[in-house]
Amino acid sequence: MDGMTSERARLVELTEKSRTSLASLSAMLGRNPSYLQQFVRKGSPRKLEEADRRRLAEFFGVDEVELGADPVMSSKREFDDFVAVPRLALDASAGPGAFSAEEISFDSFRFSRRWLREMGLEGADLTAIRVEGDSMEPLLRSGDEIFVDRNKRAGEGVHVVRIGDVLHVKQIQASAPGRIALISANEAYSPIELAREEIEIIGRVVWKGGRI
């Protein structure tokens, strides 16, 4: 491997370890069979195209940097491919209510942009909050983590609302003019009807996760 750049030598090494061939890998990339052979032996192309390099890195289970990716750009791309959803130290009560603390993120969930896009959540202003109480069972159970989209504050649906200093998760329905009905999924809890100005709508619940 004398005279080879480190990424070319690494490609040869990974190919041998995986018991495949440069020709078959070239075919996997949709290239002519001599594509990677020319890259390794003749230095043509000088650098692998980004899509090819990424596909090979995924196949071998290695970091793209090993195949010639710029470490800074690779790190930036990995960072850009994920979205951090802040997890607030607040309990959105699904029961009698829980007094809210300062809205300071103490943790976060990281989700790929692709997953968020598949869930229809791309571009959402998401915050994660844990549910406490049983008033929204069986839809939401105590301990569930919910994603609240702060961009969605209008319309009916399950929302996180603040009444005074207390957060609640409730189904929102329009009632009489200027009034809103807050409805629990658990029939043991009666609906609550309040004037619109008594309620601050934090956002709509768009995703939930929890223990089985």
N, C-alpha and C positions, 0 to 999 in steps of 0.2 A: 504493500500500500504506500510505498515511498512516493512522494510527490503529490499525493492526494490531499485535498483539504480535509479538515476534520469532519465536516458533514458528509462528504463523499465516503470517507472511510467508515463512518458510523453507519451509513446506509448499507454498505456492503456487509458489515458485521451483523446488523439486524436482519438482513436478508438471509444470511447463512444460518443464524440462530433460529429463524422462523421456518427454515427448511423450504423456502420458496425460491423464486428466481426473479431477477430483474425484469425479465420478459413478461412473466405473469403479473408482476406488480404494475408494469407499464400498461398491460391490458386492463387491469383493475381501474386504472386512472383514465381509461378511454383513449390511451395513446398508442402509437405504433410500437411494436415489440422491442425496438432498439432504443426507445426514448431514454430510459434510465441507464442503459449501457453506455450511451453516448455521454450522458451527464457525468457518469462515474469515470469513464476512461478518457474522454476528450474534453471534458469541461464545457460541454454544449448541451443545454443552456448553462450559462454561468451560475445562475441561481434557479432553484425550482420555483415554479409559480406558487403563490400562496395557497390556492385551493389544493394543488397536488401535495404540497408539503403537509398541509393539515390532514388530508386523507391518509397519507402514509403514517403520520404520527398517531392517528387514531387506530390504524391497523396494528402498528407495533406496540401501542400503549405507552408511548414516550412523549416527552415534551417536545414541541416543535423546535425549540432552541437547539436540540441535538441534531436537527436536520437543516440548520442554517438560519432559523428565524432570529430576528433581532430581539434580544432579551427584553428590552424596554417595551417594544411594540407588542411582543407576545404577552407580557404582563398586563399592558394596558388593554389589549383586546380581551383577555380573560376577565379583567375587572369590568369592562364594558358589557360583557355578555351576561352579567348577573346584576340583579337589582336588589338592594338591601331594603327590606320592609321593616321599619322601626317597630319595636315591640315596647309598648308603653306600660309603665308601672301603674296601670289603672285597672280596676275590676269593673267591667260593664255589667251591672247587675241585671239578672233575668228574674230576680225575686224582689224582696222588699227594697233593695237599693244599697249601694255602696258609695261612701263618700270618696270623691276623687282626690288624688294627690296631684302634685304639679305634673304637667305633661312633659316629662323628660324621659327620653328613650334610655332604657337600661340594657337593651339587647336588640338583636335584629335577626330576622330570617333572611336568607339569601336564596333567591329564585332566579332561574335562567329567564332571560327575555323571551326565549322560545316558548317555555312553559306558560309564562304569563300571556303570551300572544294566543296560545292554544286555548287558554281558559277565558279568553276575551277580556283580559285585564290589562292589556298593553295601554300605557298612558294614564292608568288610574293612579290617584294619589292615595296610596294604601297605608294603613296603620293597623297593626296587629294588637288585639286586646283579648284578654281571657274572660270567658263568661263565668259568672258565679250565680248560683241559684237554679231553681227548677221551673220557673214560670213559662219558659219557652220549650220545655220538653213536649214531645220527643224531637222537635226540630233542632233545638240546640240544647246540649246538656252541660251541666256544671263542669268546668274544666276545659271545655272546647276553646280552641283559639279561633277567633274570627278575624277576617280582613274587612276593614271598613274603608270604603272609597269616599273620601271627603269631597270628591268632585260631584258626587251624586247626593244631593240633599232635597231634591224635589220629587214629587210623585209618591205613590203608595209603595209598600214593600216593607221588608224588615230593616229597621234602622237602629242606630245607636242615637239616643236622644239624651240631652241633659235637662233635668228639671231641678232648678236651684243648683246645689253642689253635688247632685246625685246623677249617675249615669244609669240608663236602662236600655235593654234591648227589647224592642217591641215591634209588632206589626202596626204600621201607620195606616189609618184610613181617614179620609175626609168625613167630617160630621156635618153639623149645621154650619152655616156661613161663619168663617172666622174661628172655627173650632176643629180640633183634631181628636180622633179616638185612638187610644193606644190599646192594642189587643194582644193578649198572651196566647200562645199556642196551647198551654195547659189550661183546660177548662175550669180548673179549680180557682183560677184567678179571674176576677171580673174585669171587664173593660174599664178603662179610665178615659174620661173626656175632659179636655182642658182647652182653654183659649190658646190660639196659635202663638200669641206673644209670651205665653208661659213656658214654651218649649223651645230649646235650641236643638236643631237637628244637626248632629255631628257628621253623619254620612250613612250611606246604605251598606248593609252587610252583603258582601259579594262572594265570600268563600268561607268555609269552615273546615277545621281539622281537629281531630281529637283521638283519644284512646278508644280501642275497640272493647 
